[in-house]
Amino acid sequence: MPDKSPPSAKPQRSLFGEILDWLLVPLLLLWPLSVIVIWLSAQAIANRPFDRELAETARTLARSVTVPPAPAPRAQINLPEVSVAILRGEESENFYFQILGTRGEHLAGDRVLPVPEEAPRNDGEVRLRDDELDGREVRVAYLWLPAAATLAADDLSPPLVLPLVQVAETLDKRSQLATEIARGVMLSQFAILPLAVVLIWFALTRGLRPLDELQRRIRQRAIGDLSPIDERAAPEEVSPLVAAINDLLARLDRSIGVQKHFLADAAHQLKTPLAGLRMQAELAQREVESGDNKAVKRSLQQIARSSQQAAHMVNQLLAMARAEDANEARRVTPFNLSALATEVVHDFVPRALAKGLDLGYEGPGAKDVAAPRVVGEALLVRELIRNLVDNAVQYTPGGGTVTVRLLPDPYGQVAVLQVEDNGPGIAQDERELVFQPFYRALGSDVDGSGLGLAIVREIAERHGGTVVIEATNPRAVSPGTRFTVRLPTAAAA
């Protein structure tokens, strides 16, 4: 058998947890990026003073080299051993220097230091480069010593080049300094990050405290207390939510008031036929004991009429409840409005004939292509038409005319339904009041529940339609009444 168990409910979201996630996740994602930035910045900071010192050493070493003018262009060097020892210092294995003459010959220093690949420049400027020596990365400062433009050589001698001075050192001290700088900054971050998490947690807890206070005030309310919540006592960001709750409370208060009034009116209206039933039943009991069969028959007929009135009242109440049911209104399907109208007219033909009324239908047939189609609850719309026709048949005197009519809409946006009679009509100042539950037009001696037109308006509004009342012939003694209902068609929906 297929599993018909309801799907698992979606887990409830936590506003506190969601805000905390949006604060901490970026913080934790940015932290590794900040470590990389700190390491790169530490290397740049550590390289700067070492590069300045290395360049100054290259300039100092270049001052010991002299290039005499032609015809003796061979470079000369004045570099005592003491100066070399000072240059190398205690870390001689990490320091290198080299001096090359005008023929590229080695004058002093380390022979293994590679020569720059770029062409010599006669500007005396110190340049820096990264290189590799014996498998170790080194930082090199180098410069070419300026020479006279007249300096030349014969064709048989090697080509003349500028004297080159190079100073190099390994990156050990730089890496050590960069590591110390980064470690000092990152250790402070390791201490700040947990503190930031604690502060964020505390700030969120304190910031959401007004919501807890608002929840406490709402929970402490009495069941029947529908008074609005004070918006000034809530945070500004929550004010729209509080305003929406207040609007809901106001609508709920109005709805409960209407329901209470409706129940009171319904109980009052049902009291009359039920009281009549009880009185006629007691009367029939006494008449049976006295043997008056004709009186018993009259009492039973009255009981039948009273029970019929009570049943009609109950049916109208149920129809009103269906019209007000939001879930019922959601179950919509397309249907043929002409078919419903003709069915209702056929149902009322016997009553119309018994009263001597001319009941007719004007409009497209149920199978006509031009018949309008409406999207909604067919049962409710049928109840709408039935109440309009029932109202017209009840209030139109014998010999009158009742017409149900469907009019075409040139734009195809609405279906127009009219129920027209030539009865006494409805006064102008009562045309809005007749849509209220249990209201009865003044001067009417027709039995009714007073719910029919209220049901009509409720059903029309549920389907996005309107109901209009007007006189059929305003200047006549019996002006008549025309109810016009406009409902959106399936194409418009």
Backbone torsions as a table, in degrees:
resi	resn	phi	psi	omega
1	MET	NA	141.8	179.2
2	PRO	-67.9	148.5	-179.5
3	ASP	-77.1	115.2	-179.0
4	LYS	-102.9	15.3	179.4
5	SER	-67.8	143.7	-178.1
6	PRO	-64.4	146.6	179.0
7	PRO	-63.1	149.7	-179.1
8	SER	-61.9	139.4	-178.0
9	ALA	-69.2	148.1	178.3
10	LYS	-68.1	132.0	-177.6
11	PRO	-59.8	142.6	-178.5
12	GLN	-71.3	135.8	-178.9
13	ARG	-86.5	145.6	178.2
14	SER	-106.6	120.7	177.8
15	LEU	-63.8	-40.5	178.0
16	PHE	-60.9	-47.9	-179.5
17	GLY	-65.5	-36.7	-178.4
18	GLU	-68.8	-43.6	177.7
19	ILE	-64.3	-40.5	178.8
20	LEU	-62.7	-40.1	178.0
21	ASP	-63.0	-44.2	-178.2
22	TRP	-67.6	-21.0	176.6
23	LEU	-88.9	-41.4	-174.0
24	LEU	-82.2	-37.9	-177.2
25	VAL	-60.6	-49.2	175.5
26	PRO	-60.4	-36.3	179.7
27	LEU	-63.3	-43.7	-179.7
28	LEU	-71.6	-29.1	177.3
29	LEU	-76.0	-33.9	-179.7
30	LEU	-78.0	-21.5	-177.7
31	TRP	-62.0	-48.0	176.0
32	PRO	-60.6	-36.1	177.7
33	LEU	-64.3	-39.1	178.3
34	SER	-66.0	-33.7	177.0
35	VAL	-62.9	-42.4	179.0
36	ILE	-64.7	-43.1	179.5
37	VAL	-63.9	-40.5	179.5
38	ILE	-63.7	-42.1	-179.5
39	TRP	-64.2	-43.4	178.8
40	LEU	-65.9	-40.2	178.8
41	SER	-66.2	-39.1	178.8
42	ALA	-63.4	-39.7	177.6
43	GLN	-64.3	-41.7	179.2
44	ALA	-64.6	-40.3	179.2
45	ILE	-66.5	-39.9	-179.1
46	ALA	-70.6	-34.6	-177.6
47	ASN	-70.8	-31.0	-171.8
48	ARG	-60.9	-52.5	-179.4
49	PRO	-68.4	-34.2	178.6
50	PHE	-67.0	-38.0	178.0
51	ASP	-65.2	-41.0	178.1
52	ARG	-62.7	-42.8	179.7
53	GLU	-65.1	-40.1	-179.8
54	LEU	-66.8	-39.1	178.5
55	ALA	-66.9	-40.1	179.2
56	GLU	-66.0	-36.3	176.3
57	THR	-63.1	-40.7	178.7
58	ALA	-64.1	-39.0	178.8
59	ARG	-66.4	-41.7	179.5
60	THR	-61.9	-42.2	179.3
61	LEU	-67.7	-32.4	-179.2
62	ALA	-68.6	-25.9	179.9
63	ARG	-68.9	-17.5	179.3
64	SER	-84.3	-2.2	-178.0
65	VAL	-109.0	131.6	176.5
66	THR	-123.5	144.1	178.5
67	VAL	-119.4	105.0	-179.0
68	PRO	-70.3	155.3	179.4
69	PRO	-71.8	167.6	177.9
70	ALA	-59.8	152.8	7.2
71	PRO	-90.9	17.7	179.5
72	ALA	-117.8	74.4	-171.8
73	PRO	-81.5	3.2	-176.6
74	ARG	-69.8	127.8	-178.1
75	ALA	-68.5	147.0	178.6
76	GLN	-121.6	146.6	-176.6
77	ILE	-125.2	137.4	178.1
78	ASN	-123.6	84.8	-174.3
79	LEU	-133.5	96.5	179.6
80	PRO	-65.5	161.0	179.1
81	GLU	-62.3	-32.7	-180.0
82	VAL	-63.2	-41.0	179.7
83	SER	-64.5	-38.9	178.9
84	VAL	-64.2	-41.7	179.9
85	ALA	-64.2	-38.0	178.4
86	ILE	-65.9	-40.2	179.6
87	LEU	-60.7	-45.9	-176.7
88	ARG	-73.1	-35.2	179.3
89	GLY	66.3	-156.8	-177.6
90	GLU	-75.9	-25.1	-176.9
91	GLU	-103.2	62.6	-176.9
92	SER	-66.2	-26.9	-179.1
93	GLU	-73.6	-14.9	180.0
94	ASN	-105.5	1.8	-177.0
95	PHE	-124.5	139.3	-179.1
96	TYR	-138.2	147.9	171.0
97	PHE	-145.8	162.5	-177.0
98	GLN	-156.2	139.0	175.9
99	ILE	-129.3	122.4	177.5
100	LEU	-113.4	143.9	-176.9
101	GLY	-86.9	-168.6	-175.0
102	THR	-72.1	-17.2	177.0
103	ARG	-102.3	9.5	-176.2
104	GLY	81.6	6.8	-178.2
105	GLU	-76.7	151.8	-179.3
106	HIS	-81.3	122.5	-178.8
107	LEU	-102.4	-37.4	-177.8
108	ALA	-163.9	162.4	174.7
109	GLY	89.6	-156.1	-174.6
110	ASP	-91.8	129.9	-179.9
111	ARG	-76.3	-21.9	-172.7
112	VAL	-78.7	-9.7	-177.5
113	LEU	-69.8	122.6	-176.4
114	PRO	-68.3	149.6	179.7
115	VAL	-84.8	144.2	177.8
116	PRO	-59.7	145.3	-178.9
117	GLU	-79.9	-20.4	-177.6
118	GLU	-76.7	162.9	179.5
119	ALA	-72.7	147.6	179.0
120	PRO	-61.1	146.0	178.6
121	ARG	-122.2	129.4	-176.1
122	ASN	-91.1	57.5	-178.6
123	ASP	-126.2	-9.9	177.8
124	GLY	69.3	15.0	-180.0
125	GLU	-86.2	140.8	178.0
126	VAL	-81.8	132.9	177.6
127	ARG	-122.3	156.8	-177.8
128	LEU	-121.9	145.7	176.2
129	ARG	-152.4	158.9	172.8
130	ASP	-99.0	135.9	-177.6
131	ASP	-144.7	-176.7	-178.6
132	GLU	-132.9	135.7	-177.9
133	LEU	-138.4	119.0	-179.2
134	ASP	54.4	39.0	178.1
135	GLY	78.6	6.0	-179.7
136	ARG	-116.2	139.1	177.9
137	GLU	-75.8	135.5	-179.3
138	VAL	-131.9	156.0	173.8
139	ARG	-108.1	127.7	-171.9
140	VAL	-118.6	133.1	170.1
141	ALA	-112.4	128.6	-174.6
142	TYR	-144.5	156.7	175.3
143	LEU	-156.5	150.7	173.2
144	TRP	-98.7	133.6	-179.1
145	LEU	-76.9	135.8	179.3
146	PRO	-65.8	144.5	178.8
147	ALA	-130.1	160.9	-179.4
148	ALA	-67.1	148.4	-179.0
149	ALA	-69.4	-21.8	-178.3
150	THR	-83.3	-1.9	-177.6
151	LEU	-66.6	125.6	-177.6
152	ALA	-151.4	176.8	179.8
153	ALA	-144.5	162.2	178.9
154	ASP	-75.2	172.7	-173.6
155	ASP	-69.7	-25.9	-176.2
156	LEU	-84.8	-13.5	-178.6
157	SER	-86.6	161.0	177.1
158	PRO	-61.8	156.7	-179.2
159	PRO	-63.7	144.5	-176.7
160	LEU	-82.1	130.9	176.4
161	VAL	-125.0	169.2	179.3
162	LEU	-82.8	145.9	176.0
163	PRO	-62.3	140.0	-176.3
164	LEU	-119.1	132.5	175.5
165	VAL	-119.8	127.1	179.5
166	GLN	-129.8	140.7	174.9
167	VAL	-132.0	131.4	-176.9
168	ALA	-136.1	151.7	174.2
169	GLU	-146.8	154.8	178.2
170	THR	-74.2	171.4	-174.7
171	LEU	-96.2	13.3	-175.1
172	ASP	-63.3	-49.4	-178.2
173	LYS	-65.6	-36.8	178.5
174	ARG	-63.8	-46.7	-179.9
175	SER	-62.7	-38.5	179.6
176	GLN	-64.2	-43.3	179.4
177	LEU	-66.4	-42.5	178.8
178	ALA	-61.9	-40.1	178.9
179	THR	-63.7	-41.5	179.6
180	GLU	-65.3	-41.4	178.6
181	ILE	-63.6	-48.9	-178.9
182	ALA	-63.2	-40.2	-179.8
183	ARG	-63.2	-40.9	179.9
184	GLY	-64.1	-38.6	-179.8
185	VAL	-74.5	-43.2	-175.3
186	MET	-70.9	-31.5	176.6
187	LEU	-62.9	-38.7	176.4
188	SER	-66.1	-35.1	177.4
189	GLN	-66.6	-40.0	177.6
190	PHE	-60.3	-31.2	178.5
191	ALA	-80.8	-33.3	-176.1
192	ILE	-77.1	-34.9	-174.3
193	LEU	-60.2	-51.4	177.1
194	PRO	-60.9	-37.0	177.8
195	LEU	-63.3	-39.0	178.4
196	ALA	-64.8	-39.6	178.3
197	VAL	-62.4	-43.6	179.4
198	VAL	-63.8	-42.6	179.7
199	LEU	-66.1	-38.8	177.3
200	ILE	-64.4	-43.1	177.6
201	TRP	-60.1	-44.8	179.9
202	PHE	-65.2	-41.9	-179.4
203	ALA	-64.3	-41.3	179.3
204	LEU	-66.3	-43.0	179.4
205	THR	-60.1	-43.3	-179.7
206	ARG	-72.6	-37.4	-178.9
207	GLY	-68.1	-32.0	-179.5
208	LEU	-90.0	1.4	-179.7
209	ARG	-62.2	-37.1	176.7
210	PRO	-60.4	-30.6	176.5
211	LEU	-67.0	-40.5	176.8
212	ASP	-63.1	-38.2	178.9
213	GLU	-66.7	-40.6	177.4
214	LEU	-64.2	-41.8	177.8
215	GLN	-62.4	-39.8	-179.9
216	ARG	-64.4	-41.9	-180.0
217	ARG	-65.0	-37.8	-180.0
218	ILE	-68.8	-41.0	-179.3
219	ARG	-66.6	-28.9	-178.3
220	GLN	-80.7	-3.5	-179.5
221	ARG	-70.5	151.3	174.5
222	ALA	-71.4	159.5	-176.0
223	ILE	-60.2	-41.5	-176.6
224	GLY	-90.6	6.2	-178.6
225	ASP	-84.1	103.6	179.3
226	LEU	-110.7	20.9	178.7
227	SER	-69.3	151.9	-177.1
228	PRO	-66.5	151.7	177.2
229	ILE	-81.8	142.2	179.3
230	ASP	-70.3	111.7	-178.4
231	GLU	-69.6	-27.4	-178.3
232	ARG	-69.2	-21.9	179.7
233	ALA	-83.8	-4.5	-179.6
234	ALA	-105.1	155.0	176.7
235	PRO	-60.4	155.9	-177.1
236	GLU	-60.2	-37.7	-178.8
237	GLU	-67.9	-23.4	-177.3
238	VAL	-95.5	-6.7	-177.5
239	SER	-57.3	-42.3	176.6
240	PRO	-59.7	-37.8	178.0
241	LEU	-66.0	-43.0	178.7
242	VAL	-64.2	-39.7	177.9
243	ALA	-63.1	-39.5	177.8
244	ALA	-65.5	-40.1	177.4
245	ILE	-63.7	-41.8	178.1
246	ASN	-62.4	-39.3	177.1
247	ASP	-64.4	-40.6	177.3
248	LEU	-64.1	-41.8	178.6
249	LEU	-63.0	-39.9	179.1
250	ALA	-64.6	-43.8	178.8
251	ARG	-66.3	-37.3	178.2
252	LEU	-66.4	-38.5	178.3
253	ASP	-63.6	-43.3	178.2
254	ARG	-64.9	-41.4	-178.9
255	SER	-64.4	-42.9	178.8
256	ILE	-64.8	-38.6	177.5
257	GLY	-62.6	-42.8	178.3
258	VAL	-64.5	-41.1	-180.0
259	GLN	-65.0	-41.1	177.8
260	LYS	-62.9	-43.7	178.4
261	HIS	-63.7	-40.3	-180.0
262	PHE	-64.4	-44.1	179.5
263	LEU	-64.5	-39.4	178.0
264	ALA	-63.5	-43.1	178.6
265	ASP	-65.9	-40.8	-179.6
266	ALA	-63.7	-42.0	178.5
267	ALA	-63.4	-39.4	179.3
268	HIS	-66.5	-41.3	-178.4
269	GLN	-69.3	-35.6	179.4
270	LEU	-75.1	-22.6	-178.0
271	LYS	-63.2	-36.2	-176.6
272	THR	-65.2	-54.7	179.7
273	PRO	-64.7	-34.0	179.1
274	LEU	-68.0	-39.7	176.5
275	ALA	-64.5	-38.4	177.2
276	GLY	-64.2	-40.6	177.9
277	LEU	-60.2	-45.7	-178.9
278	ARG	-64.0	-43.7	-178.7
279	MET	-64.5	-43.9	-179.4
280	GLN	-67.5	-35.2	178.0
281	ALA	-64.8	-42.7	178.0
282	GLU	-66.1	-38.8	178.2
283	LEU	-64.8	-43.1	179.3
284	ALA	-63.9	-34.8	179.0
285	GLN	-63.4	-43.1	178.8
286	ARG	-68.5	-35.5	-179.3
287	GLU	-70.8	-32.2	175.8
288	VAL	-65.1	-41.2	179.9
289	GLU	-66.2	-32.4	178.6
290	SER	-82.8	-12.8	178.1
291	GLY	82.5	15.2	178.8
292	ASP	-87.5	95.4	-175.9
293	ASN	-68.6	-36.2	-179.4
294	LYS	-65.3	-42.0	178.0
295	ALA	-65.5	-37.2	176.8
296	VAL	-62.1	-40.8	-179.5
297	LYS	-63.3	-43.5	178.6
298	ARG	-63.5	-40.3	179.2
299	SER	-64.4	-39.9	178.7
300	LEU	-65.9	-37.7	177.2
301	GLN	-63.9	-41.0	178.2
302	GLN	-65.8	-37.8	176.2
303	ILE	-61.9	-41.5	179.5
304	ALA	-62.7	-42.6	179.4
305	ARG	-65.6	-42.5	180.0
306	SER	-64.4	-42.0	178.2
307	SER	-66.2	-35.3	176.8
308	GLN	-65.1	-41.1	176.9
309	GLN	-63.2	-42.9	179.2
310	ALA	-63.8	-42.5	178.6
311	ALA	-64.1	-39.7	178.1
312	HIS	-63.7	-41.6	178.5
313	MET	-61.5	-44.4	179.6
314	VAL	-62.9	-43.1	178.9
315	ASN	-62.1	-40.2	178.7
316	GLN	-65.9	-39.2	177.3
317	LEU	-63.1	-41.3	177.7
318	LEU	-65.1	-39.9	177.9
319	ALA	-64.0	-39.7	177.6
320	MET	-63.3	-41.1	179.2
321	ALA	-64.9	-40.4	178.0
322	ARG	-64.5	-38.9	-179.3
323	ALA	-66.6	-31.1	-178.8
324	GLU	-88.6	-6.1	-177.3
325	ASP	-78.2	117.3	-179.2
326	ALA	-67.0	-36.5	179.0
327	ASN	-65.5	-35.3	178.2
328	GLU	-65.4	-37.5	-178.1
329	ALA	-69.6	-20.7	-179.7
330	ARG	-78.9	-19.4	-177.9
331	ARG	-87.3	81.3	-173.9
332	VAL	-109.5	146.4	176.0
333	THR	-146.8	154.9	175.5
334	PRO	-72.4	142.2	178.0
335	PHE	-148.5	163.0	-177.5
336	ASN	-89.2	116.0	-178.0
337	LEU	-70.4	-32.9	179.1
338	SER	-64.4	-38.5	179.2
339	ALA	-63.4	-42.2	178.8
340	LEU	-64.7	-43.5	-177.7
341	ALA	-63.3	-44.0	-179.5
342	THR	-67.7	-35.8	177.2
343	GLU	-62.7	-44.4	-179.7
344	VAL	-64.3	-41.8	179.0
345	VAL	-61.2	-43.3	178.7
346	HIS	-62.2	-37.3	-179.9
347	ASP	-65.3	-31.4	-175.9
348	PHE	-94.5	-0.4	-179.7
349	VAL	-59.7	-45.4	179.8
350	PRO	-60.0	-42.5	179.0
351	ARG	-65.1	-40.8	179.5
352	ALA	-64.4	-41.4	178.5
353	LEU	-65.3	-39.5	179.7
354	ALA	-64.2	-29.0	-179.3
355	LYS	-95.5	-6.4	-179.5
356	GLY	78.6	34.3	-179.6
357	LEU	-101.9	150.0	175.3
358	ASP	-96.5	97.4	-178.7
359	LEU	-101.1	124.8	-178.0
360	GLY	-142.5	170.2	-179.4
361	TYR	-129.2	136.4	176.8
362	GLU	-127.8	126.8	179.1
363	GLY	147.1	-178.1	-179.4
364	PRO	-66.5	151.1	178.5
365	GLY	-74.5	170.5	-177.4
366	ALA	-64.0	-30.0	-177.9
367	LYS	-101.1	6.8	179.9
368	ASP	-72.3	139.7	179.4
369	VAL	-63.7	-32.2	-178.0
370	ALA	-79.4	-0.3	-178.9
371	ALA	-65.0	130.1	-178.2
372	PRO	-71.1	144.7	177.4
373	ARG	-116.3	136.5	-176.3
374	VAL	-121.6	143.7	176.3
375	VAL	-98.9	121.0	-179.6
376	GLY	171.9	-157.2	178.2
377	GLU	-98.2	107.4	-174.3
378	ALA	-60.5	-36.0	-178.8
379	LEU	-63.7	-39.4	179.8
380	LEU	-70.9	-42.5	179.6
381	VAL	-64.5	-36.6	175.6
382	ARG	-62.1	-39.0	177.3
383	GLU	-64.8	-36.4	176.9
384	LEU	-60.2	-51.4	-179.1
385	ILE	-63.2	-40.3	-178.4
386	ARG	-62.5	-41.6	179.7
387	ASN	-67.2	-37.9	178.0
388	LEU	-65.8	-44.9	179.9
389	VAL	-67.4	-41.4	178.5
390	ASP	-60.9	-41.0	178.6
391	ASN	-63.6	-41.7	-179.7
392	ALA	-68.2	-42.0	-179.6
393	VAL	-66.0	-37.7	-178.7
394	GLN	-67.7	-42.6	-170.6
395	TYR	-93.5	-9.9	178.1
396	THR	-86.9	125.8	-179.7
397	PRO	-69.6	164.4	-179.1
398	GLY	-56.8	142.8	-177.7
399	GLY	87.2	-2.9	-179.0
400	GLY	-83.4	-174.7	-176.4
401	THR	-128.7	136.1	174.7
402	VAL	-127.6	127.5	-176.6
403	THR	-127.9	129.3	172.6
404	VAL	-103.4	128.2	-170.3
405	ARG	-135.9	138.3	171.5
406	LEU	-114.2	121.2	-177.5
407	LEU	-103.2	142.9	178.4
408	PRO	-76.1	147.9	174.9
409	ASP	-108.2	119.5	-176.3
410	PRO	-61.7	-23.8	-178.9
411	TYR	-96.3	-8.4	178.2
412	GLY	67.9	22.0	-177.2
413	GLN	-94.6	-31.3	-177.8
414	VAL	-133.3	154.1	171.2
415	ALA	-103.6	125.7	-174.9
416	VAL	-104.7	117.3	178.3
417	LEU	-113.8	129.6	178.1
418	GLN	-124.7	137.8	172.2
419	VAL	-123.4	116.3	-170.2
420	GLU	-124.4	141.3	176.0
421	ASP	-141.7	169.0	178.0
422	ASN	-114.9	39.3	-179.9
423	GLY	-82.2	-160.2	-175.6
424	PRO	-69.2	-15.4	178.7
425	GLY	80.4	177.8	179.7
426	ILE	-123.6	130.0	-179.4
427	ALA	-61.1	151.7	-176.4
428	GLN	-57.5	-42.8	-176.4
429	ASP	-77.2	-4.4	179.7
430	GLU	-107.4	-3.0	-173.5
431	ARG	-68.4	-23.2	175.4
432	GLU	-91.7	-29.1	-178.0
433	LEU	-70.9	-30.3	-176.0
434	VAL	-65.6	-14.5	178.8
435	PHE	-85.4	-4.2	176.7
436	GLN	-81.3	142.5	-179.9
437	PRO	-59.4	135.7	174.1
438	PHE	70.0	10.3	176.3
439	TYR	-83.0	137.1	178.3
440	ARG	-120.7	135.4	179.0
441	ALA	-62.7	142.3	-177.9
442	LEU	-66.5	144.0	177.8
443	GLY	78.3	11.2	-178.5
444	SER	-98.1	131.4	177.0
445	ASP	-109.0	18.6	-179.1
446	VAL	-88.7	134.0	176.5
447	ASP	-70.5	136.3	178.4
448	GLY	-169.8	166.9	-177.6
449	SER	-90.8	-18.7	-176.2
450	GLY	77.5	13.7	-178.7
451	LEU	-108.8	-14.6	-171.4
452	GLY	-57.9	-51.8	-176.7
453	LEU	-72.9	-30.3	174.2
454	ALA	-62.3	-39.6	177.0
455	ILE	-65.6	-40.2	-179.7
456	VAL	-59.4	-48.8	-178.3
457	ARG	-66.0	-41.1	-179.2
458	GLU	-61.3	-43.5	180.0
459	ILE	-67.4	-41.6	179.7
460	ALA	-62.1	-43.9	179.5
461	GLU	-67.3	-34.5	176.4
462	ARG	-61.5	-30.0	-179.2
463	HIS	-97.9	12.6	178.4
464	GLY	73.6	24.0	-177.6
465	GLY	-109.4	-176.0	-179.6
466	THR	-135.1	158.0	176.8
467	VAL	-129.0	130.5	-179.4
468	VAL	-127.3	137.5	177.1
469	ILE	-110.6	135.8	175.6
470	GLU	-150.2	161.8	179.9
471	ALA	-82.1	140.9	178.8
472	THR	-71.7	-45.5	179.4
473	ASN	-139.7	88.5	-171.5
474	PRO	-58.6	-28.3	-174.3
475	ARG	-89.8	-5.5	-178.1
476	ALA	-82.3	163.7	177.2
477	VAL	-63.4	-42.8	173.3
478	SER	-107.1	92.5	-172.7
479	PRO	-65.8	-20.2	-179.2
480	GLY	73.6	175.0	-178.0
481	THR	-138.8	139.0	175.1
482	ARG	-126.7	118.7	174.6
483	PHE	-97.9	124.2	179.2
484	THR	-115.8	119.4	-179.8
485	VAL	-112.7	128.1	177.1
486	ARG	-114.8	121.3	179.9
487	LEU	-121.3	138.6	177.5
488	PRO	-62.4	138.1	178.4
489	THR	-79.1	171.5	179.4
490	ALA	-64.0	-34.9	179.7
491	ALA	-66.0	-41.2	178.5
492	ALA	-67.7	-37.6	179.9
493	ALA	-65.9	NA	NA
